[in-house]
Amino acid sequence: MNPTPEINFDDFKKVEITVGKILSAEKVPETDKLLKLSVDFGVKATTTPQISPSPTTPSVGTDTPPQAGGEEAEEPKRDIRQIISGISAYFPDPQMLVGKKCMFVTNLEPRTIKGLESNGMLFAVSTEDGKFSLLEPNREIPEGTHAK
C-alpha cells in the first residue's frame, strides 16, 4: 500500500464532513461500479438578509389571523445534491441505500464522472479481503449536521 502524504491540521479543517440522507440510488448505465445518489443535506443556508419593519410600519401581532390573499411563509429549500459513487459492487440492489444516513464530504469542487456531475463524496471503508462499510452516524442525527 502506498503511503498517503500527511496534511497539516489547517488543511484538514477545510474538509466539510456532513450527514446526508440518501433519497434515491440507481446504477449508472454502462458502468460496473458507479451509483447515482440523490442526497438530502438538510435546509439550505440562506444568504438573504432579513428585512425588519420600518418604524412607521405597524407591527402585526402573532395572534392575528392571516389576511385573505396574504403570502404564506415559504418552505425552506433543502440542499439536495447528486453524488456519484463507485460502490455498486457492494450494493447489487441500490434501493438498499435509500433512507440511510451517511457521512459525506460536501465542499469538494463538482466533478463530472461519466457525464454526470457529482457534488460531494460518500465516506466508506473497505478492506483488502472485501469487507465494506459505509460511515454512518450511530444514533439519530439530523441531515446537514457537520462533523466536528
DSSP file (Angstrom, degrees, kcal/mol; ACC not computed):
  #  RESIDUE AA STRUCTURE BP1 BP2  ACC     N-H-->O    O-->H-N    N-H-->O    O-->H-N    TCO  KAPPA ALPHA  PHI   PSI    X-CA   Y-CA   Z-CA
    1    1 A M              0   0    0      0, 0.0     0, 0.0     0, 0.0     0, 0.0   0.000 360.0 360.0 360.0 131.9    0.0    0.0    0.0
    2    2 A N        -     0   0    0      1,-0.1     2,-0.1     0, 0.0     0, 0.0  -0.515 360.0-111.0 -74.4 137.9    1.4    3.4   -1.0
    3    3 A P        -     0   0    0      0, 0.0    -1,-0.1     0, 0.0     3,-0.0  -0.451  27.1-130.3 -68.6 141.5    1.8    5.9    1.9
    4    4 A T        -     0   0    0     -2,-0.1     2,-0.0     1,-0.1     0, 0.0  -0.765  28.2-108.9 -89.8 134.3   -0.5    8.8    1.8
    5    5 A P        -     0   0    0      0, 0.0     2,-0.1     0, 0.0    -1,-0.1  -0.334  36.0-111.9 -63.3 144.1    1.1   12.2    2.2
    6    6 A E        -     0   0    0     -3,-0.0     2,-0.3     1,-0.0     0, 0.0  -0.430  28.2-156.9 -71.7 148.6    0.5   13.9    5.5
    7    7 A I        -     0   0    0     -2,-0.1     2,-0.1     2,-0.0    -1,-0.0  -0.884  19.5-113.7-118.9 158.1   -1.6   17.1    5.6
    8    8 A N     >  -     0   0    0     -2,-0.3     4,-2.0     1,-0.1     3,-0.5  -0.443  31.1-104.3 -87.6 168.9   -1.5   19.7    8.3
    9    9 A F  H  > S+     0   0    0      1,-0.2     4,-2.4     2,-0.2     5,-0.2   0.851 119.5  58.4 -61.5 -36.7   -4.4   20.4   10.7
   10   10 A D  H  > S+     0   0    0      1,-0.2     4,-0.6     2,-0.2    -1,-0.2   0.886 106.8  48.7 -62.0 -37.6   -5.3   23.6    8.8
   11   11 A D  H >4 S+     0   0    0     -3,-0.5     3,-1.1     1,-0.2     4,-0.4   0.929 110.6  50.7 -65.4 -44.0   -5.8   21.6    5.6
   12   12 A F  H >< S+     0   0    0     -4,-2.0     3,-1.7     1,-0.3    -2,-0.2   0.882 102.7  60.1 -60.9 -39.0   -7.9   19.0    7.5
   13   13 A K  H 3< S+     0   0    0     -4,-2.4    -1,-0.3     1,-0.3    -2,-0.2   0.718  95.1  65.1 -63.5 -19.6  -10.1   21.8    9.0
   14   14 A K  T << S+     0   0    0     -3,-1.1     2,-0.5    -4,-0.6    -1,-0.3   0.711  80.4  95.7 -74.7 -20.0  -11.0   22.8    5.4
   15   15 A V    <   -     0   0    0     -3,-1.7     2,-0.7    -4,-0.4    93,-0.0  -0.604  66.7-150.6 -79.3 123.3  -12.8   19.5    4.8
   16   16 A E        -     0   0    0     -2,-0.5    90,-2.6   130,-0.0     2,-0.6  -0.844  12.3-170.5 -96.9 111.5  -16.6   19.8    5.4
   17   17 A I  E     +A  105   0A   0     -2,-0.7   130,-3.2   130,-0.3     2,-0.3  -0.912  14.2 177.8-106.7 122.3  -17.9   16.4    6.6
   18   18 A T  E     -AB 104 146A   0     86,-3.0    86,-2.3    -2,-0.6     2,-0.4  -0.933  32.7-117.2-133.1 144.5  -21.7   16.3    6.7
   19   19 A V  E     +A  103   0A   0    126,-2.5   125,-3.0    -2,-0.3     2,-0.3  -0.672  39.0 179.6 -76.9 130.1  -24.5   13.9    7.5
   20   20 A G  E     -A  102   0A   0     82,-2.6    82,-2.5    -2,-0.4     2,-0.5  -0.973  24.0-136.3-132.2 149.7  -26.7   13.3    4.4
   21   21 A K  E     -AC 101  40A   0     19,-2.4    19,-2.9    -2,-0.3     2,-0.5  -0.919  23.1-128.3-106.9 125.1  -29.8   11.1    3.9
   22   22 A I  E     + C   0  39A   0     78,-2.7    77,-3.3    -2,-0.5    17,-0.2  -0.601  27.7 177.7 -75.5 119.2  -29.9    9.1    0.7
   23   23 A L  E     +     0   0A   0     15,-3.5     2,-0.3    -2,-0.5    16,-0.2   0.805  66.5   1.3 -91.6 -35.6  -33.2    9.8   -1.1
   24   24 A S  E     - C   0  38A   0     14,-1.3    14,-2.2    73,-0.1     2,-0.3  -0.989  58.0-168.6-151.6 155.7  -32.6    7.7   -4.2
   25   25 A A  E     + C   0  37A   0     -2,-0.3     2,-0.3    12,-0.2    12,-0.2  -0.981  13.4 163.8-148.3 132.6  -30.0    5.4   -5.6
   26   26 A E  E     - C   0  36A   0     10,-1.8    10,-3.4    -2,-0.3     2,-0.1  -0.995  39.7 -99.5-148.8 152.7  -29.6    3.9   -9.1
   27   27 A K  E     - C   0  35A   0     -2,-0.3     8,-0.2     8,-0.2     5,-0.0  -0.429  36.0-121.1 -68.9 143.3  -26.9    2.3  -11.2
   28   28 A V    >   -     0   0    0      6,-2.1     3,-1.1    -2,-0.1     6,-0.2  -0.787  38.8-111.7 -83.5 122.5  -25.2    4.5  -13.8
   29   29 A P  T 3  S+     0   0    0      0, 0.0     3,-0.1     0, 0.0    -1,-0.1  -0.161  95.6  17.2 -56.7 147.7  -25.8    2.8  -17.2
   30   30 A E  T 3  S+     0   0    0      1,-0.2     2,-0.3     2,-0.0    -2,-0.0   0.720 106.5  99.8  63.0  25.5  -22.8    1.3  -19.0
   31   31 A T    <   -     0   0    0     -3,-1.1    -1,-0.2     3,-0.1    -3,-0.0  -0.962  57.5-156.1-133.7 155.5  -20.7    1.2  -15.8
   32   32 A D  S    S+     0   0    0     -2,-0.3    -1,-0.1    -3,-0.1    -2,-0.0   0.730  91.5  30.2 -96.7 -27.8  -19.9   -1.6  -13.4
   33   33 A K  S    S+     0   0    0     55,-0.1    55,-3.1    54,-0.1     2,-0.3   0.669  92.9  98.5-108.7 -20.4  -19.0    0.4  -10.3
   34   34 A L        -     0   0    0     52,-0.2    -6,-2.1    -6,-0.2     2,-0.4  -0.521  39.2-176.7 -91.8 139.8  -21.0    3.6  -10.3
   35   35 A L  E     -CD  27  85A   0     50,-2.6    50,-2.4    -2,-0.3     2,-0.6  -0.968  20.7-139.1-120.7 143.3  -24.2    4.5   -8.5
   36   36 A K  E     -CD  26  84A   0    -10,-3.4   -10,-1.8    -2,-0.4     2,-0.4  -0.917  26.5-169.4-101.3 118.9  -26.0    7.9   -8.8
   37   37 A L  E     -CD  25  83A   0     46,-3.1    46,-2.4    -2,-0.6     2,-0.5  -0.851  19.7-152.1-109.6 143.1  -27.3    9.0   -5.4
   38   38 A S  E     -CD  24  82A   0    -14,-2.2   -15,-3.5    -2,-0.4   -14,-1.3  -0.981  27.1-170.4-108.5 122.2  -29.7   11.8   -4.6
   39   39 A V  E     -CD  22  81A   0     42,-3.0    42,-2.8    -2,-0.5     2,-0.6  -0.947  19.6-143.8-126.0 133.6  -28.8   13.0   -1.1
   40   40 A D  E     -CD  21  80A   0    -19,-2.9   -19,-2.4    -2,-0.4    40,-0.2  -0.841  14.1-178.9 -95.1 120.7  -30.6   15.4    1.3
   41   41 A F  E     -     0   0A   0     38,-3.1    39,-0.1    -2,-0.6    -1,-0.1  -0.010  48.0-106.1-107.5  27.4  -28.2   17.6    3.3
   42   42 A G  E    S-     0   0A   0     37,-0.1    37,-3.5   -21,-0.1    -1,-0.4  -0.316  70.2  -9.3  85.9-167.7  -30.9   19.5    5.2
   43   43 A V  E    S- D   0  78A   0    100,-0.3    35,-0.3    35,-0.3     2,-0.1  -0.462  76.0-113.8 -70.6 133.1  -32.1   23.0    4.9
   44   44 A K        -     0   0    0     33,-3.5     2,-0.2    -2,-0.2    33,-0.2  -0.415  29.7-113.1 -65.6 138.8  -30.0   25.2    2.6
   45   45 A A        -     0   0    0     -2,-0.1     2,-0.4     2,-0.0    -1,-0.1  -0.551  35.3-142.8 -68.4 136.9  -28.2   28.0    4.3
   46   46 A T        -     0   0    0     -2,-0.2    -1,-0.0     1,-0.1    -3,-0.0  -0.804  22.8-170.1-106.4 147.7  -29.7   31.3    3.1
   47   47 A T        +     0   0    0     -2,-0.4    -1,-0.1     2,-0.1    -2,-0.0   0.282  50.6 120.4-112.6   7.3  -27.8   34.5    2.5
   48   48 A T        -     0   0    0      1,-0.1    -2,-0.1     0, 0.0     2,-0.1  -0.596  66.6-122.9 -74.2 124.9  -30.9   36.6    2.1
   49   49 A P        -     0   0    0      0, 0.0     2,-0.3     0, 0.0    -2,-0.1  -0.392  22.9-115.3 -67.9 145.0  -30.9   39.4    4.6
   50   50 A Q        -     0   0    0     -2,-0.1     2,-0.6     1,-0.0     0, 0.0  -0.645  25.8-139.5 -77.9 133.8  -33.9   39.6    6.9
   51   51 A I        -     0   0    0     -2,-0.3     3,-0.0     3,-0.0    -1,-0.0  -0.850  14.2-155.5 -98.5 122.3  -35.9   42.8    6.4
   52   52 A S        -     0   0    0     -2,-0.6     0, 0.0     1,-0.1     0, 0.0  -0.705  28.8 -97.0 -95.0 150.6  -37.1   44.3    9.6
   53   53 A P        -     0   0    0      0, 0.0    -1,-0.1     0, 0.0     6,-0.1  -0.300  39.7-113.8 -64.6 147.3  -40.2   46.6    9.6
   54   54 A S    >   -     0   0    0      1,-0.1     3,-1.7     4,-0.1    -3,-0.0  -0.381  31.5-103.5 -75.3 161.6  -39.6   50.3    9.4
   55   55 A P  T 3  S+     0   0    0      0, 0.0    -1,-0.1     0, 0.0     0, 0.0   0.763 122.9  51.8 -58.5 -24.3  -40.5   52.4   12.5
   56   56 A T  T 3  S+     0   0    0      2,-0.1    -2,-0.0     0, 0.0     0, 0.0   0.589  88.2  95.3 -89.6  -9.4  -43.6   53.7   10.6
   57   57 A T  S <  S-     0   0    0     -3,-1.7     2,-0.1     1,-0.0     0, 0.0  -0.697  80.8-124.0 -82.6 123.9  -44.8   50.2    9.7
   58   58 A P        -     0   0    0      0, 0.0     2,-0.3     0, 0.0    -2,-0.1  -0.407  26.0-123.6 -65.7 141.8  -47.4   48.9   12.2
   59   59 A S        -     0   0    0     -2,-0.1     2,-0.5    -6,-0.1     0, 0.0  -0.642  17.0-134.9 -88.6 146.1  -46.3   45.6   13.7
   60   60 A V        -     0   0    0     -2,-0.3    -1,-0.0     4,-0.0     2,-0.0  -0.859  19.7-125.0-102.9 129.3  -48.7   42.6   13.4
   61   61 A G    >   -     0   0    0     -2,-0.5     3,-1.4     1,-0.1    -1,-0.0  -0.290  18.5-119.4 -69.2 157.1  -49.2   40.5   16.5
   62   62 A T  T 3  S+     0   0    0      1,-0.3    -1,-0.1    -2,-0.0    -2,-0.0   0.685 112.0  59.3 -71.9 -16.4  -48.6   36.8   16.3
   63   63 A D  T 3  S+     0   0    0      2,-0.1    -1,-0.3     0, 0.0    -2,-0.0   0.406  78.3 110.1 -93.2   4.8  -52.2   36.1   17.2
   64   64 A T  S <  S-     0   0    0     -3,-1.4     3,-0.1     1,-0.1    -4,-0.0  -0.670  72.3-124.4 -79.7 126.0  -53.5   38.0   14.1
   65   65 A P        -     0   0    0      0, 0.0    -2,-0.1     0, 0.0    -1,-0.1  -0.336  35.8 -92.0 -67.4 153.2  -55.0   35.5   11.6
   66   66 A P        -     0   0    0      0, 0.0     2,-0.2     0, 0.0     3,-0.1  -0.346  42.9-115.1 -64.7 145.7  -53.6   35.7    8.0
   67   67 A Q    >   -     0   0    0      1,-0.1     3,-2.3     4,-0.1     2,-0.1  -0.500  36.6 -93.4 -78.6 149.1  -55.4   38.0    5.6
   68   68 A A  T 3  S+     0   0    0      1,-0.3    -1,-0.1    -2,-0.2     3,-0.1  -0.406 115.9  16.9 -60.3 135.7  -57.1   36.6    2.6
   69   69 A G  T 3  S+     0   0    0      1,-0.2    -1,-0.3    -2,-0.1     3,-0.1   0.473  97.0 141.3  79.0   0.4  -54.7   36.7   -0.3
   70   70 A G    <   -     0   0    0     -3,-2.3     2,-0.3     1,-0.1    -1,-0.2  -0.270  59.2 -94.8 -72.3 163.4  -51.8   37.1    2.0
   71   71 A E        -     0   0    0     -3,-0.1     2,-0.2     1,-0.0    -1,-0.1  -0.618  32.6-139.7 -83.4 135.7  -48.5   35.5    1.4
   72   72 A E        -     0   0    0     -2,-0.3     2,-0.2     1,-0.1    -1,-0.0  -0.613  32.1 -97.4 -85.5 151.1  -47.8   32.2    3.1
   73   73 A A        -     0   0    0     -2,-0.2     2,-0.1     1,-0.1    -1,-0.1  -0.514  44.6-117.5 -67.8 135.8  -44.3   31.5    4.5
   74   74 A E        -     0   0    0     -2,-0.2    -1,-0.1     1,-0.1     3,-0.1  -0.461  24.7-108.2 -75.3 145.9  -42.2   29.5    2.0
   75   75 A E        -     0   0    0     -2,-0.1    -1,-0.1     1,-0.1     3,-0.1  -0.507  45.9-101.4 -64.8 139.0  -41.0   26.1    2.9
   76   76 A P        -     0   0    0      0, 0.0     2,-0.2     0, 0.0    -1,-0.1  -0.388  40.2-109.1 -63.5 143.3  -37.2   26.3    3.5
   77   77 A K        -     0   0    0    -33,-0.2   -33,-3.5    -3,-0.1     2,-0.3  -0.538  30.1-133.9 -75.8 137.0  -35.3   25.0    0.5
   78   78 A R  E     -D   43   0A   0    -35,-0.3     2,-1.2    -2,-0.2   -35,-0.3  -0.635  12.9-123.3 -89.9 149.0  -33.5   21.6    1.0
   79   79 A D  E     +     0   0A   0    -37,-3.5   -38,-3.1    -2,-0.3     2,-0.5  -0.752  41.2 173.3 -91.7  89.0  -29.9   21.1   -0.1
   80   80 A I  E     -D   40   0A   0     -2,-1.2     2,-0.3   -40,-0.2   -40,-0.2  -0.881   6.4-178.4-102.9 125.7  -30.4   18.1   -2.4
   81   81 A R  E     -D   39   0A   0    -42,-2.8   -42,-3.0    -2,-0.5     2,-0.5  -0.905  27.9-126.4-127.2 152.4  -27.3   17.0   -4.3
   82   82 A Q  E     -D   38   0A   0     -2,-0.3    37,-2.9   -44,-0.2     2,-0.4  -0.843  29.1-174.2 -93.0 130.6  -26.3   14.4   -6.8
   83   83 A I  E     -D   37   0A   0    -46,-2.4   -46,-3.1    -2,-0.5     2,-0.5  -0.995  13.9-152.8-128.2 129.7  -23.4   12.3   -5.8
   84   84 A I  E     -D   36   0A   0     -2,-0.4     2,-0.4    36,-0.3   -48,-0.2  -0.895  22.3-180.0-101.5 127.0  -21.7    9.7   -8.0
   85   85 A S  E     -D   35   0A   0    -50,-2.4   -50,-2.6    -2,-0.5     2,-1.3  -0.981  33.9-134.8-135.0 140.8  -20.1    6.9   -6.0
   86   86 A G  S    S+     0   0    0     -2,-0.4   -52,-0.2   -52,-0.2     3,-0.1  -0.339  74.6 105.3 -87.6  54.0  -18.1    3.8   -7.0
   87   87 A I    >>  +     0   0    0     -2,-1.3     3,-1.5     1,-0.1     4,-0.6   0.218  33.2 113.8-117.9  13.5  -19.9    1.4   -4.6
   88   88 A S  G >4 S+     0   0    0    -55,-3.1     3,-1.1    -3,-0.3   -55,-0.1   0.825  70.5  63.7 -58.9 -33.9  -22.2   -0.6   -6.9
   89   89 A A  G 34 S+     0   0    0      1,-0.3    -1,-0.3   -56,-0.3    -2,-0.1   0.793 104.9  47.2 -61.8 -26.7  -20.3   -3.8   -6.3
   90   90 A Y  G <4 S+     0   0    0     -3,-1.5    -1,-0.3     1,-0.2    -2,-0.2   0.586 115.0  46.1 -90.4 -11.4  -21.3   -3.7   -2.7
   91   91 A F    <<  +     0   0    0     -3,-1.1    -1,-0.2    -4,-0.6     6,-0.1  -0.671  56.1 172.3-133.9  78.2  -25.0   -2.9   -3.4
   92   92 A P  S    S+     0   0    0      0, 0.0    -1,-0.1     0, 0.0     3,-0.1   0.835  86.6  45.4 -56.0 -31.7  -26.4   -5.2   -6.1
   93   93 A D  S >  S-     0   0    0      1,-0.1     3,-2.3    -3,-0.1     4,-0.2  -0.898  76.7-165.3-110.8  99.5  -29.8   -3.6   -5.2
   94   94 A P  G >  S+     0   0    0      0, 0.0     3,-2.1     0, 0.0     4,-0.4   0.733  81.2  76.4 -58.0 -22.0  -29.2    0.1   -4.9
   95   95 A Q  G >  S+     0   0    0      1,-0.3     3,-0.8     2,-0.2   -69,-0.0   0.712  76.8  76.3 -63.5 -17.8  -32.5    0.5   -3.2
   96   96 A M  G <  S+     0   0    0     -3,-2.3    -1,-0.3     1,-0.2     4,-0.0   0.744  92.5  54.5 -61.1 -22.1  -30.9   -0.9   -0.1
   97   97 A L  G X  S+     0   0    0     -3,-2.1     3,-2.3    -4,-0.2   -75,-0.3   0.724  79.3 111.0 -84.9 -22.7  -29.3    2.5    0.3
   98   98 A V  T <  S+     0   0    0     -3,-0.8   -75,-0.2    -4,-0.4     3,-0.1  -0.309  85.5  16.2 -61.6 128.8  -32.5    4.6    0.3
   99   99 A G  T 3  S+     0   0    0    -77,-3.3    -1,-0.3     1,-0.3     2,-0.2   0.221  93.0 131.3  94.6 -13.1  -33.2    6.1    3.7
  100  100 A K    <   -     0   0    0     -3,-2.3   -78,-2.7   -78,-0.2     2,-0.5  -0.481  50.3-142.5 -74.1 142.0  -29.6    5.6    5.0
  101  101 A K  E     +A   21   0A   0    -80,-0.2     2,-0.3    -2,-0.2   -80,-0.2  -0.929  32.7 165.1-102.9 126.4  -27.9    8.5    6.7
  102  102 A C  E     -A   20   0A   0    -82,-2.5   -82,-2.6    -2,-0.5     2,-0.4  -0.799  38.7 -97.1-134.1 172.2  -24.2    8.5    5.9
  103  103 A M  E     +A   19   0A   0     32,-2.2    20,-2.8    20,-0.3     2,-0.3  -0.785  41.8 178.8 -96.6 138.4  -21.2   10.8    6.1
  104  104 A F  E     -AE  18 122A   0    -86,-2.3   -86,-3.0    -2,-0.4     2,-0.6  -0.959  34.7-121.7-135.6 151.3  -20.2   12.8    3.0
  105  105 A V  E     +AE  17 121A   0     16,-2.9    16,-1.9    -2,-0.3     3,-0.2  -0.876  34.2 179.1 -87.3 124.4  -17.5   15.4    2.1
  106  106 A T        +     0   0    0    -90,-2.6   -89,-0.1    -2,-0.6    -1,-0.1   0.396  62.8  62.8-114.1   2.1  -19.7   18.3    0.9
  107  107 A N        +     0   0    0    -91,-0.5     2,-0.2    14,-0.1    -1,-0.1   0.061  69.1 122.3-118.5  28.9  -17.2   21.0    0.0
  108  108 A L  S    S-     0   0    0     -3,-0.2     3,-0.1   -92,-0.1   -93,-0.0  -0.573  73.7-100.0 -78.1 150.1  -15.4   19.3   -2.9
  109  109 A E        -     0   0    0     -2,-0.2    11,-0.2     1,-0.1    -1,-0.1  -0.463  51.9 -92.7 -63.3 143.3  -15.4   21.1   -6.3
  110  110 A P        -     0   0    0      0, 0.0     2,-0.4     0, 0.0     9,-0.2  -0.269  46.9-162.0 -57.0 146.7  -18.0   19.5   -8.5
  111  111 A R  E     -F  118   0B   0      7,-2.1     7,-3.2     9,-0.1     2,-0.6  -0.997  15.0-132.6-136.2 137.8  -16.6   16.7  -10.7
  112  112 A T  E     -F  117   0B   0     -2,-0.4     2,-0.5     5,-0.2     5,-0.2  -0.813  24.8-179.2 -93.8 124.5  -18.0   15.2  -13.9
  113  113 A I  E >  S-F  116   0B   0      3,-3.2     3,-1.9    -2,-0.6    -2,-0.0  -0.983  72.7 -18.3-125.7 118.3  -17.9   11.4  -13.9
  114  114 A K  T 3  S-     0   0    0     -2,-0.5    -1,-0.1     1,-0.3     3,-0.1   0.873 129.7 -51.6  51.9  40.8  -19.2    9.5  -16.9
  115  115 A G  T 3  S+     0   0    0      1,-0.2     2,-0.4    -3,-0.0    -1,-0.3   0.464 118.5 109.9  80.5   1.7  -21.1   12.7  -18.0
  116  116 A L  E <   -F  113   0B   0     -3,-1.9    -3,-3.2    -5,-0.0     2,-0.4  -0.921  67.7-125.4-113.7 135.1  -22.8   13.1  -14.6
  117  117 A E  E     -F  112   0B   0     -2,-0.4     2,-0.5    -5,-0.2    -5,-0.2  -0.620  20.9-158.8 -79.3 132.0  -21.9   15.9  -12.2
  118  118 A S  E     -F  111   0B   0     -7,-3.2    -7,-2.1    -2,-0.4   -35,-0.2  -0.950   7.9-169.9-112.2 130.1  -21.0   14.8   -8.7
  119  119 A N        -     0   0    0    -37,-2.9     2,-0.3    -2,-0.5   -36,-0.1  -0.370  64.7  -7.1-117.6  51.4  -21.3   17.3   -5.8
  120  120 A G  S    S-     0   0    0    -11,-0.2     2,-0.4   -36,-0.1   -36,-0.3  -0.895  71.1 -98.9 151.4-177.2  -19.7   15.6   -2.9
  121  121 A M  E     -E  105   0A   0    -16,-1.9   -16,-2.9    -2,-0.3     2,-0.3  -0.992  22.9-129.9-143.0 131.6  -18.1   12.3   -1.9
  122  122 A L  E     -E  104   0A   0     -2,-0.4     2,-0.5   -18,-0.2   -18,-0.2  -0.591  24.0-130.6 -76.5 135.3  -19.5    9.4    0.2
  123  123 A F        +     0   0    0    -20,-2.8    12,-1.9    -2,-0.3   -20,-0.3  -0.781  44.7 144.2 -87.1 127.4  -17.4    8.2    3.1
  124  124 A A  E     -G  134   0C   0     -2,-0.5     2,-0.3    10,-0.2    10,-0.2  -0.968  32.9-143.8-153.3 162.8  -16.9    4.5    3.1
  125  125 A V  E     -G  133   0C   0      8,-2.8     8,-2.6    -2,-0.3     2,-0.3  -0.966  13.4-177.6-131.1 150.0  -14.1    2.0    4.0
  126  126 A S  E     -G  132   0C   0     -2,-0.3     6,-0.2     6,-0.2     2,-0.2  -0.992  15.7-138.8-143.7 152.2  -13.1   -1.4    2.5
  127  127 A T    >   -     0   0    0      4,-2.5     3,-1.8    -2,-0.3    -2,-0.0  -0.634  31.0-108.3-104.6 165.4  -10.5   -3.9    3.4
  128  128 A E  T 3  S+     0   0    0      1,-0.3    -1,-0.1    -2,-0.2     0, 0.0   0.785 119.0  58.2 -63.6 -26.4   -8.3   -5.9    1.1
  129  129 A D  T 3  S-     0   0    0      2,-0.0    -1,-0.3     1,-0.0     0, 0.0   0.258 126.0 -97.4 -90.6  14.4  -10.3   -9.0    1.8
  130  130 A G  S <  S+     0   0    0     -3,-1.8     2,-0.2     1,-0.3    -2,-0.1   0.482  72.2 145.4  92.7   3.4  -13.5   -7.4    0.6
  131  131 A K        -     0   0    0      2,-0.0    -4,-2.5     1,-0.0     2,-0.3  -0.554  27.0-172.7 -73.6 142.5  -15.2   -6.2    3.8
  132  132 A F  E     +G  126   0C   0     -6,-0.2     2,-0.3    -2,-0.2    -6,-0.2  -0.988  12.7 175.9-139.8 143.5  -17.0   -2.9    3.2
  133  133 A S  E     -G  125   0C   0     -8,-2.6    -8,-2.8    -2,-0.3     2,-0.2  -0.968  23.8-137.2-150.1 134.4  -18.8   -0.4    5.4
  134  134 A L  E     -G  124   0C   0     -2,-0.3     2,-0.8   -10,-0.2   -10,-0.2  -0.569  34.2-115.1 -74.5 151.4  -20.5    3.0    4.9
  135  135 A L        +     0   0    0    -12,-1.9   -32,-2.2   -32,-0.2   -12,-0.2  -0.844  48.7 170.9 -92.5 111.8  -19.6    5.5    7.6
  136  136 A E        -     0   0    0     -2,-0.8   -34,-0.2   -34,-0.2  -117,-0.0  -0.904  39.7-102.2-123.1 146.0  -22.9    6.1    9.3
  137  137 A P        -     0   0    0      0, 0.0   -36,-0.1     0, 0.0     4,-0.1  -0.387  27.1-137.1 -60.5 146.1  -23.9    8.0   12.5
  138  138 A N  S    S+     0   0    0      2,-0.1     2,-0.3    -2,-0.0    -2,-0.0   0.359  83.9  27.5 -91.9   7.3  -24.5    5.6   15.3
  139  139 A R  S    S-     0   0    0      2,-0.0     2,-0.5     0, 0.0     0, 0.0  -0.934 108.6 -63.5-151.2 174.2  -27.6    7.5   16.5
  140  140 A E        +     0   0    0     -2,-0.3    -2,-0.1    -3,-0.0     0, 0.0  -0.489  58.5 169.0 -68.1 115.5  -30.3    9.7   15.0
  141  141 A I        -     0   0    0     -2,-0.5     3,-0.1    -4,-0.1     4,-0.0  -0.995  35.6-110.4-128.5 133.2  -28.5   12.9   13.7
  142  142 A P    >   -     0   0    0      0, 0.0     3,-1.6     0, 0.0  -123,-0.2  -0.281  37.9 -98.3 -65.3 146.8  -30.3   15.4   11.5
  143  143 A E  T 3  S+     0   0    0      1,-0.2  -100,-0.3  -125,-0.1  -123,-0.2  -0.333 110.1  35.8 -57.1 143.5  -29.3   15.8    7.9
  144  144 A G  T 3  S+     0   0    0   -125,-3.0     2,-0.3     1,-0.3    -1,-0.2   0.333  79.5 140.6  91.7  -7.2  -26.9   18.7    7.4
  145  145 A T    <   -     0   0    0     -3,-1.6  -126,-2.5  -126,-0.2     2,-0.3  -0.532  45.0-138.8 -71.0 132.8  -25.1   18.2   10.7
  146  146 A H  B     -B   18   0A   0     -2,-0.3  -128,-0.2  -128,-0.2     2,-0.1  -0.728  13.7-115.3 -95.9 141.3  -21.4   18.8   10.3
  147  147 A A              0   0    0   -130,-3.2  -130,-0.3    -2,-0.3    -1,-0.0  -0.446 360.0 360.0 -68.1 146.0  -18.7   16.6   11.9
  148  148 A K              0   0    0     -2,-0.1    -1,-0.1     0, 0.0    -2,-0.0   0.340 360.0 360.0-120.8 360.0  -16.6   18.5   14.5
